């Protein structure tokens, strides 16, 4: 899901329905949809251009108008896109493409891929976070489990650190210089950024098997973790507070 405050619209990707539904952010009344988006997945917002990007299908980012959802174009990729991040200081988008084993670097002005960064120290790269002030791009790989830290200017890998297995979400807490990784293995990894090239695990917070979807709200310093119903564990949302 993506809420766009500029237009008060809520965009919801529906993978199995092959569409993005659009709701009025005040009334939650459905006001439209964008169809033909098989396996619609991650969504991001370009606040300057007022455009919404959605990863979908066998390999593409579709570009939508942030008010009505009008299709403005798309950018082809070499496989289904997982997490992707838009830089604010420039026109690039960094896209995890696990099937291709690389990060695709996209120019959103030219609407094309301008580079590929192969990942030689891990695969199944799903979640991603961007530390733009320090020019660092962080991806979590599942095979083997670990975080790869790349120089966002060159794509060079500068560090690798352990992280939970089956990682699905990754967040950078710039205020505390930390990374939070939620993994289906059953814990949240808290990684400290000592400097842009030096990282270390400082805490493993036990959760439960399969609890891998999370959201970090920087404004209130809370991490929300979705826990699925498995065996005796009932479905719930757990809330963790980030301490100084």
C-alpha positions in Angstrom: 0.0 0.0 0.0 1.0 3.6 -0.6 -0.7 6.7 0.7 0.0 9.9 -1.3 -0.6 12.9 1.0 -0.4 15.4 -2.0 -3.4 13.9 -3.6 -5.0 12.2 -0.6 -5.1 8.9 -2.5 -4.4 5.4 -1.3 -2.9 3.0 -3.8 -3.2 -0.8 -3.1 -1.4 -3.4 -5.1 -3.3 -6.6 -5.6 -1.0 -9.3 -7.0 -3.6 -12.0 -7.6 -6.1 -9.5 -8.9 -3.6 -8.1 -11.3 -4.4 -4.5 -10.5 -3.7 -1.4 -8.4 -6.9 -0.2 -6.6 -7.2 3.5 -5.8 -9.1 4.9 -2.8 -9.9 8.3 -1.5 -7.7 8.8 1.5 -10.4 10.6 3.5 -13.5 8.4 2.9 -11.7 5.2 1.8 -14.2 5.1 -1.1 -12.8 3.3 -4.1 -12.3 5.9 -6.9 -10.6 3.8 -9.6 -8.2 1.1 -10.5 -5.3 0.3 -12.9 -5.8 -3.1 -14.5 -3.4 -5.4 -16.4 -0.7 -5.4 -13.7 -0.1 -9.1 -13.1 1.6 -9.8 -9.7 1.5 -6.1 -8.7 3.9 -5.7 -5.9 6.0 -2.9 -4.3 4.9 0.7 -4.7 7.0 3.9 -4.4 6.2 7.7 -4.8 8.2 10.4 -6.5 7.0 13.5 -4.6 8.6 16.0 -7.0 7.1 14.5 -10.2 4.0 13.4 -8.4 4.2 10.0 -9.9 3.7 6.5 -8.5 5.9 3.5 -9.4 4.7 -0.1 -9.2 6.7 -3.2 -9.8 4.8 -5.9 -11.5 4.8 -8.9 -13.9 7.8 -10.7 -15.3 9.8 -7.5 -15.2 8.6 -3.9 -15.3 8.0 -0.7 -13.3 4.8 1.0 -14.4 4.5 4.8 -13.9 1.2 6.2 -12.7 -0.2 9.6 -12.2 -0.6 10.2 -8.5 -4.2 11.6 -8.7 -6.2 9.4 -11.1 -3.7 6.6 -11.7 -3.4 7.3 -15.4 -0.6 5.1 -16.9 2.3 7.4 -18.0 4.7 4.7 -19.2 6.8 1.8 -18.0 10.4 0.7 -17.6 11.3 -2.9 -18.7 13.5 -5.1 -16.4 15.1 -8.5 -16.7 12.8 -10.1 -14.1 10.1 -9.4 -11.5 11.1 -6.5 -9.3 11.1 -6.8 -5.6 12.0 -3.9 -3.3 13.2 -0.7 -5.0 14.2 2.7 -3.8 14.1 6.2 -5.4 16.9 8.6 -4.6 15.9 12.1 -3.8 19.1 13.9 -4.8 19.1 12.5 -8.4 17.0 10.6 -11.0 18.0 7.0 -10.2 15.9 4.1 -9.0 17.6 1.1 -7.5 15.7 -2.2 -8.1 16.2 -5.6 -6.7 15.8 -8.2 -9.5 16.5 -11.5 -7.7 15.7 -13.7 -10.8 18.5 -12.0 -12.7 20.8 -11.9 -9.7 21.4 -8.2 -9.8 20.4 -4.7 -8.9 19.0 -2.7 -11.8 19.9 1.0 -11.8 17.1 3.0 -13.6 17.1 6.6 -14.8 13.6 7.8 -14.2 13.9 10.8 -16.4 15.1 8.7 -19.4 12.8 5.8 -18.3 15.4 3.2 -18.9 17.9 0.9 -17.2 21.4 2.5 -17.2 23.4 -0.1 -15.3 23.3 -3.6 -13.7 25.1 -4.4 -10.4 25.6 -8.2 -10.2 25.5 -9.6 -6.6 28.4 -12.1 -6.3 28.2 -12.5 -2.5 24.5 -13.5 -2.2 21.3 -14.2 -4.1 17.6 -14.0 -3.6 17.9 -10.3 -2.9 14.4 -9.2 -1.8 14.3 -6.2 0.7 16.3 -3.0 0.2 17.0 0.2 2.1 18.8 3.4 1.0 21.0 5.5 3.2 21.3 8.5 0.8 23.3 10.9 3.0 26.1 8.3 3.2 25.7 7.0 -0.4 25.0 3.5 0.8 22.5 1.0 -0.6 21.7 -2.0 1.6 20.1 -5.2 0.3 19.2 -8.4 2.3 19.9 -11.7 0.6 18.3 -15.0 1.5 20.9 -17.3 0.0 22.9 -17.2 2.2 21.3 -14.9 4.7 23.1 -11.7 4.9 23.1 -7.9 4.3 25.2 -6.5 1.5 26.1 -2.8 1.7 27.0 -1.2 -1.6 28.4 2.2 -2.5 25.4 3.8 -4.3 27.8 5.7 -6.7 29.6 2.7 -8.0 27.8 -0.5 -7.0 30.9 -1.7 -5.2 30.2 -3.9 -2.1 31.8 -2.4 0.9 30.5 -4.6 3.7 28.6 -7.8 4.5 26.9 -8.6 7.8 24.6 -11.4 9.1 20.9 -10.9 9.2 17.7 -13.1 9.8 16.9 -15.8 7.3 14.0 -15.4 4.9 14.3 -11.6 5.2 11.4 -9.7 3.6 11.6 -6.1 4.9 14.5 -3.9 5.7 14.5 -0.3 7.2 17.2 2.3 7.7 16.8 4.4 10.8 18.8 7.5 10.0 18.3 9.1 13.4 19.9 6.2 15.2 22.2 4.9 12.5 20.6 1.5 12.6 19.1 -1.1 10.2 16.1 -3.3 11.1 15.5 -6.5 9.3 12.5 -8.7 9.7 12.8 -12.4 8.7 10.6 -15.4 8.6 13.3 -17.3 10.5 11.8 -15.9 13.6 13.6 -12.7 14.7 14.2 -9.1 14.0 17.9 -8.2 13.4 19.1 -4.8 14.6 22.3 -3.8 12.9 24.4 -0.8 14.0 26.0 1.4 11.4 29.3 2.3 13.1 30.4 4.2 9.9 29.4 3.9 6.3 31.7 0.8 5.8 31.3 -0.8 9.2 28.2 -2.6 10.5 27.4 -5.2 13.2 24.5 -7.0 14.7 23.7 -5.6 18.1 20.4 -7.3 18.9 18.3 -10.3 17.8 14.7 -9.7 18.9 12.7 -13.0 19.0 9.4 -13.0 17.1 7.9 -16.2 15.5 8.3 -18.3 12.4 6.9 -16.6 9.3 6.8 -13.1 10.8 8.7 -11.2 8.1 6.5 -8.3 6.9 7.1 -5.1 8.7 6.9 -1.3 8.5 9.1 1.3 10.3 7.5 4.6 11.1 10.4 7.1 11.4 8.2 9.8 12.9 7.1 7.8 15.9 10.1 5.5 16.1 8.0 2.3 15.9 8.4 -0.9 14.0 5.2 -2.7 13.2 5.5 -6.5 12.5 2.8 -8.6 10.9 2.6 -12.0 12.6 0.7 -14.7 10.6 -1.6 -17.4 12.1 0.4 -20.6 12.3 -0.4 -23.5 14.6 -1.0 -22.0 18.1 0.2 -18.6 17.1 -2.8 -16.3 16.3 -2.4 -13.5 13.7 -1.5 -10.1 15.2 0.5 -7.0 14.7 3.4 -6.5 17.2 4.7 -3.0 17.9 8.3 -2.3 18.8 9.7 1.0 20.0 13.1 2.1 18.9 15.2 3.3 21.8 18.1 5.8 21.7 
